[in-house]
């Protein structure tokens, strides 16, 4: 559902208070980071000890739909339907997962391919996937030490980013936001979702927020959606969301999820596809500003289905054992 929210956020212009409800696209991505951490830990905690199968599953999941989205952007650019400038740097940078949105923050290696801005989050997600098995090696040696080490490394990484902005430091800092979701899964599976059991993550997220606040003080305020406040905003949102999971709101969200499970399941199968293909088709072509939005939505759904369902055989499946 977070992906569908991002689609509406980018596509539909709703005036008044109703439109304000769909103005939190960045926050929706952070919800996805938490959910991703939860799901990967729950499903891959033990299987990550066999890294070949783990990495193949992750590559099969994330790259084919992304390549479909890049092919769609290329076709729309070649036919003049989107006016972005082609860049070999952004092409290679997106394939190598180092893309981000340069006008929002410093230290960006390259912008997403042909201006498909939602792809910015994939560089973070791919990094999280890559380091998870490595972190789990440390976890198997000492769970407690690992749970404290991850926040420390993330906070130090953000400090280095403030001193010398660079993409690697930033994604390492953001790993704590993803890892917080993983630790909710750990506590949930162990039957102990209590604040005292999540002290390393609470302390880490709080200190990361403080470091981001120092960044705002040092660099100055440039706007709610721009560095340095953007990073503080992200840290604060994740801290609040993480804290809410340790309150009775958790049970309320669970009951609400059951009620919308049918509709959510219908969208979930193509949610990633929708996320990666909607921007060039609906927004960059300006189809969302005219009656062309109707066929464009149909095309987006078809492309999302192709991305999520039609590309699953492009790569071999991971071995079962």
VENZIGI-V141252 format. One record per residue. N is the residue number from 0. RES is the residue in one letter. D_LAST is the distance of its C-alpha to the last C-alpha in Angstrom with 2 decimals. Layout:
N | RES | D_LAST
N | RES | D_LAST
This chain:
0 | X | 32.19
1 | X | 32.58
2 | X | 32.06
3 | X | 34.69
4 | X | 37.02
5 | X | 36.78
6 | X | 37.65
7 | X | 40.70
8 | X | 41.61
9 | X | 41.84
10 | X | 43.31
11 | X | 45.76
12 | X | 48.98
13 | X | 50.16
14 | X | 53.48
15 | X | 54.38
16 | X | 52.41
17 | X | 49.89
18 | X | 48.93
19 | X | 48.46
20 | X | 45.61
21 | X | 43.61
22 | X | 44.54
23 | X | 41.55
24 | X | 39.05
25 | X | 38.07
26 | X | 37.46
27 | X | 35.20
28 | X | 32.96
29 | X | 32.91
30 | X | 31.90
31 | X | 28.96
32 | X | 28.04
33 | X | 28.09
34 | X | 26.09
35 | X | 23.49
36 | X | 23.18
37 | X | 22.90
38 | X | 20.20
39 | X | 18.01
40 | X | 18.36
41 | X | 17.82
42 | X | 14.60
43 | X | 13.16
44 | X | 14.70
45 | X | 11.73
46 | X | 9.12
47 | X | 11.86
48 | X | 11.31
49 | X | 8.75
50 | X | 11.64
51 | X | 10.87
52 | X | 8.61
53 | X | 11.15
54 | X | 14.10
55 | X | 13.27
56 | X | 13.12
57 | X | 16.35
58 | X | 18.01
59 | X | 17.39
60 | X | 18.93
61 | X | 21.89
62 | X | 23.11
63 | X | 23.76
64 | X | 26.01
65 | X | 27.70
66 | X | 28.47
67 | X | 29.95
68 | X | 32.10
69 | X | 33.26
70 | X | 34.15
71 | X | 36.16
72 | X | 37.97
73 | X | 38.78
74 | X | 40.21
75 | X | 42.28
76 | X | 43.55
77 | X | 44.44
78 | X | 46.45
79 | X | 48.21
80 | X | 46.88
81 | X | 45.68
82 | X | 47.78
83 | X | 45.37
84 | X | 45.80
85 | X | 43.08
86 | X | 41.73
87 | X | 39.48
88 | X | 38.85
89 | X | 37.53
90 | X | 35.47
91 | X | 33.72
92 | X | 33.66
93 | X | 31.90
94 | X | 29.29
95 | X | 28.80
96 | X | 28.78
97 | X | 32.01
98 | X | 34.14
99 | X | 36.25
100 | X | 39.65
101 | X | 42.28
102 | X | 45.32
103 | X | 43.81
104 | X | 42.97
105 | X | 43.63
106 | X | 41.27
107 | X | 39.43
108 | X | 38.15
109 | X | 38.50
110 | X | 38.86
111 | X | 36.36
112 | X | 36.66
113 | X | 39.89
114 | X | 40.47
115 | X | 37.52
116 | X | 37.82
117 | X | 34.98
118 | X | 32.57
119 | X | 33.73
120 | X | 31.17
121 | X | 28.21
122 | X | 28.97
123 | X | 28.60
124 | X | 25.44
125 | X | 23.72
126 | X | 24.91
127 | X | 23.56
128 | X | 20.07
129 | X | 20.38
130 | X | 21.58
131 | X | 19.45
132 | X | 16.70
133 | X | 19.75
134 | X | 21.53
135 | X | 18.65
136 | X | 18.88
137 | X | 22.49
138 | X | 21.68
139 | X | 19.75
140 | X | 22.84
141 | X | 25.37
142 | X | 24.98
143 | X | 28.76
144 | X | 29.39
145 | X | 26.80
146 | X | 28.30
147 | X | 31.68
148 | X | 30.69
149 | X | 29.29
150 | X | 32.69
151 | X | 34.66
152 | X | 32.93
153 | X | 33.30
154 | X | 36.98
155 | X | 37.73
156 | X | 36.09
157 | X | 38.40
158 | X | 41.34
159 | X | 40.65
160 | X | 40.41
161 | X | 43.85
162 | X | 45.27
163 | X | 43.77
164 | X | 42.04
165 | X | 38.84
166 | X | 35.68
167 | X | 33.24
168 | X | 35.14
169 | X | 35.23
170 | X | 31.53
171 | X | 30.86
172 | X | 33.49
173 | X | 31.94
174 | X | 28.55
175 | X | 30.12
176 | X | 30.77
177 | X | 27.11
178 | X | 26.09
179 | X | 28.65
180 | X | 26.68
181 | X | 23.52
182 | X | 25.67
183 | X | 27.00
184 | X | 23.50
185 | X | 23.15
186 | X | 26.54
187 | X | 26.03
188 | X | 22.88
189 | X | 24.87
190 | X | 27.94
191 | X | 30.19
192 | X | 31.31
193 | X | 34.55
194 | X | 36.40
195 | X | 36.58
196 | X | 32.79
197 | X | 32.56
198 | X | 35.30
199 | X | 33.50
200 | X | 32.67
201 | X | 36.17
202 | X | 37.86
203 | X | 35.82
204 | X | 36.47
205 | X | 40.11
206 | X | 40.63
207 | X | 38.94
208 | X | 41.40
209 | X | 44.21
210 | X | 43.22
211 | X | 43.19
212 | X | 46.61
213 | X | 47.88
214 | X | 46.80
215 | X | 48.90
216 | X | 51.83
217 | X | 51.48
218 | X | 51.02
219 | X | 52.96
220 | X | 52.21
221 | X | 51.66
222 | X | 50.55
223 | X | 48.06
224 | X | 45.54
225 | X | 45.99
226 | X | 45.12
227 | X | 45.76
228 | X | 46.09
229 | X | 43.07
230 | X | 40.77
231 | X | 42.63
232 | X | 42.34
233 | X | 38.55
234 | X | 38.26
235 | X | 40.69
236 | X | 39.00
237 | X | 35.58
238 | X | 37.36
239 | X | 39.16
240 | X | 36.13
241 | X | 34.18
242 | X | 37.22
243 | X | 37.60
244 | X | 34.20
245 | X | 35.80
246 | X | 38.77
247 | X | 39.49
248 | X | 38.88
249 | X | 35.16
250 | X | 35.92
251 | X | 38.17
252 | X | 35.56
253 | X | 33.12
254 | X | 35.82
255 | X | 36.64
256 | X | 33.03
257 | X | 32.99
258 | X | 36.19
259 | X | 34.96
260 | X | 31.42
261 | X | 32.31
262 | X | 33.87
263 | X | 31.23
264 | X | 28.45
265 | X | 30.49
266 | X | 30.66
267 | X | 27.23
268 | X | 25.60
269 | X | 27.80
270 | X | 28.70
271 | X | 27.10
272 | X | 28.70
273 | X | 32.00
274 | X | 31.83
275 | X | 31.47
276 | X | 33.85
277 | X | 36.62
278 | X | 38.60
279 | X | 39.61
280 | X | 40.32
281 | X | 42.16
282 | X | 43.56
283 | X | 44.09
284 | X | 45.80
285 | X | 47.93
286 | X | 47.03
287 | X | 46.87
288 | X | 50.59
289 | X | 51.84
290 | X | 51.40
291 | X | 48.77
292 | X | 46.35
293 | X | 45.98
294 | X | 44.63
295 | X | 42.78
296 | X | 40.89
297 | X | 40.01
298 | X | 38.86
299 | X | 36.79
300 | X | 35.00
301 | X | 34.40
302 | X | 33.16
303 | X | 30.86
304 | X | 29.41
305 | X | 28.95
306 | X | 27.35
307 | X | 24.86
308 | X | 24.37
309 | X | 25.54
310 | X | 23.49
311 | X | 19.91
312 | X | 19.49
313 | X | 20.98
314 | X | 17.74
315 | X | 14.52
316 | X | 11.68
317 | X | 8.73
318 | X | 5.61
319 | X | 3.80
320 | X | 0.00
